[in-house]
Amino acid sequence: MPHSSTTQPTFWVRDVPVYGDVILSPMAGFSDLPYRSLCYDYGSAMSYTEFASADAIVQGKEINERTLRILGYAPHEQPIVFQIFGNSVEILLEAAQRIEPLGPSIIDINMGCSVRKVSGRGAGAGLLREPAKIGRIFAALTRAVSVPVTGKIRLGWDEDSLNYRDVVRAMTENGASLVAVHGRTKSQNYGGEANWDAIADLVAVADVPVIGNGDVATVADIKAIKAQTGCAAVMIGRGAIGHPWIFQHRDRHEVSFAEKALFIRRHFTLMRDFYGEELALILVRKHIARYLKGYAGIKDLHLGLVTVQSVESFHQLLDAVVERLGDFTLGSTLDSAPADTEEETSDECQSTEDYSQSASKRVDWTRSSSALPA
Ligand SMILES: Cc1cc2nc3c(=O)[nH]c(=O)nc-3n(C[C@H](O)[C@H](O)[C@H](O)COP(=O)(O)O)c2cc1C
C-alpha cells in the first residue's frame, strides 16, 4: 500500500508529498525492485531506483531490457524516483524525456558516484567539478519534463574543493526540487566519517528539502543525524543491506533469526518472480551474506548459502540456520566475525561496471563466479 495519505506529508518534493523521513538509498546491485519494494513496505518513505546510464537509455530505438529492469517498480512504491547518471546535458535531457513516460514521480541526477569509470568521465561525482554544467542540466531538464527533478551529491571532489554550496545553488537556481547529500567528498570514497556538520550547513543554505546521508546504521543514528543537521529526511545505504528492519525503527539485535529467515524467503520469492530462478539464485547470495553478517557458529551453512545452486538447497540450508540459531537475536550470538565485514565499495564498483557496459553484460557478470561479490 502507498504510505498513508491520511496524515500530513512529512515534506514535499515540489508537488509530490512524502510520508515519512527514512529512505532506502539508491544502491546499484541492491536497491532493485524486490528489495526496494520490501523496504518500502517496512517504511522507507521514497523508492529510489539503482542508477541507470543516460547513455544506455538514449542508445537505440527502444530502452534496453536491462535498463527497463533497473527502472521497474511496483505500483504501490510512491513516490518512485528514477535515478540517472551521465556527463552530457543533451544526453541527460534526452534520457529524462525518454523515461518520463514510464511513470516516475521524480527524476534524480546522480552526482555522487565516486567510481572511477563514472566520475573519471565527468558523470556522477565528476559533475561536482562543473557547477555551471550542473546548472545547465537542471535548467534543461526542469523545463523539459513535468515531474520534479532532484539531485544526489557529495560534498565536493576533495577536501580542497568542498563546493557543495555552489553546487546546490546551481541546482536550485535552475529548478531542482530536492537535494540528497552523502556527507563525504569523492576522494574520500567511503573512508573516514561522513561530515554531518557540512550537511547541517547545506540544510541552512538550501531553499529546498535536504535528505541527509552517510553512516546511518542504527535507530539512534537516525535521531542523531536529524538533530544535528535539521535534514528533512535521512537516507540509509549500507546500514539497510541485510537489515530492512531499520525502516521499522528496529536495530539488528532486535530481530530474531527466525523472523529474518521468513523475510529472506519472501525476498527470494520476489527475486525469483522478477529475475527468474537461475539469476535470482545468483543475485540472492550477496544479500544472504549481509543477512548472516555477525552470526557465529554457522560458517559451514554460510558457505553453502553463498554458493547455493538450487531453490531446494536454499530452503534446506536456511532451515538448518534457523535450527541452529533458533530464536537468538544478534545480541546473543554476535561474534563480530571480521570476515563478515564486507567491502561495500567493491560492490558498488562491480555494479557500476555492469551499468557502464552493454545490456546483456548484467547476466554475464552475475554468472561468472570470479566476478561475484565475496
Ligand atoms: C553497493 C552500493 C551501491 C551504490 N549505488 C548507488 C547508486 O546507484 N546511486 C547513488 O546515488 N548512490 C549509490 N551508492 C551510494 C549510497 O546511496 C550512499 O550515498 C552511500 O552508501 C552512503 O550512505 P551509507 O553510509 O548509508 O551507506 C551506492 C553505495 C553502495 C554501497
The ligand as an SDF file (V2000), in Angstrom:
LIG
                    3D

 31 33  0  0  0  0  0  0  0  0999 V2000
   26.8220   -1.0530   -3.2230 C   0  0  0  0  0  0  0  0  0  0  0  0
   26.4990    0.3960   -3.3360 C   0  0  0  0  0  0  0  0  0  0  0  0
   25.8900    0.8780   -4.4880 C   0  0  0  0  0  0  0  0  0  0  0  0
   25.5670    2.2450   -4.5950 C   0  0  0  0  0  0  0  0  0  0  0  0
   24.9310    2.6970   -5.7080 N   0  0  0  0  0  0  0  0  0  0  0  0
   24.4840    3.9800   -5.7510 C   0  0  0  0  0  0  0  0  0  0  0  0
   23.6600    4.4380   -6.8130 C   0  0  0  0  0  0  0  0  0  0  0  0
   23.3070    3.6960   -7.7330 O   0  0  0  0  0  0  0  0  0  0  0  0
   23.2590    5.7310   -6.7830 N   0  0  0  0  0  0  0  0  0  0  0  0
   23.6130    6.5920   -5.7700 C   0  0  0  0  0  0  0  0  0  0  0  0
   23.2040    7.7590   -5.7780 O   0  0  0  0  0  0  0  0  0  0  0  0
   24.3800    6.1840   -4.7600 N   0  0  0  0  0  0  0  0  0  0  0  0
   24.8040    4.8910   -4.7070 C   0  0  0  0  0  0  0  0  0  0  0  0
   25.5190    4.4710   -3.6420 N   0  0  0  0  0  0  0  0  0  0  0  0
   25.7840    5.3980   -2.5140 C   0  0  0  0  0  0  0  0  0  0  0  0
   24.6910    5.3060   -1.4450 C   0  0  0  0  0  0  0  0  0  0  0  0
   23.4330    5.6970   -1.9700 O   0  0  0  0  0  0  0  0  0  0  0  0
   25.0140    6.1680   -0.2220 C   0  0  0  0  0  0  0  0  0  0  0  0
   25.0950    7.5020   -0.6210 O   0  0  0  0  0  0  0  0  0  0  0  0
   26.3210    5.7620    0.4450 C   0  0  0  0  0  0  0  0  0  0  0  0
   26.3990    4.3660    0.5970 O   0  0  0  0  0  0  0  0  0  0  0  0
   26.4590    6.4210    1.8250 C   0  0  0  0  0  0  0  0  0  0  0  0
   25.4130    6.0580    2.6580 O   0  0  0  0  0  0  0  0  0  0  0  0
   25.5810    4.9190    3.8130 P   0  0  0  0  0  0  0  0  0  0  0  0
   26.6850    5.3810    4.7150 O   0  0  0  0  0  0  0  0  0  0  0  0
   24.2500    4.8880    4.4990 O   0  0  0  0  0  0  0  0  0  0  0  0
   25.9320    3.6530    3.1160 O   0  0  0  0  0  0  0  0  0  0  0  0
   25.8740    3.1220   -3.5300 C   0  0  0  0  0  0  0  0  0  0  0  0
   26.5120    2.6300   -2.3730 C   0  0  0  0  0  0  0  0  0  0  0  0
   26.8120    1.2860   -2.2740 C   0  0  0  0  0  0  0  0  0  0  0  0
   27.4540    0.7940   -1.0120 C   0  0  0  0  0  0  0  0  0  0  0  0
  1  2  1  0
  2  3  1  0
  2 30  2  0
  3  4  2  0
  4  5  1  0
  4 28  1  0
  5  6  2  0
  6  7  1  0
  6 13  1  0
  7  8  2  0
  7  9  1  0
  9 10  1  0
 10 11  2  0
 10 12  1  0
 12 13  2  0
 13 14  1  0
 14 15  1  0
 14 28  1  0
 15 16  1  0
 16 17  1  0
 16 18  1  0
 18 19  1  0
 18 20  1  0
 20 21  1  0
 20 22  1  0
 22 23  1  0
 23 24  1  0
 24 25  2  0
 24 26  1  0
 24 27  1  0
 28 29  2  0
 29 30  1  0
 30 31  1  0
M  END
$$$$
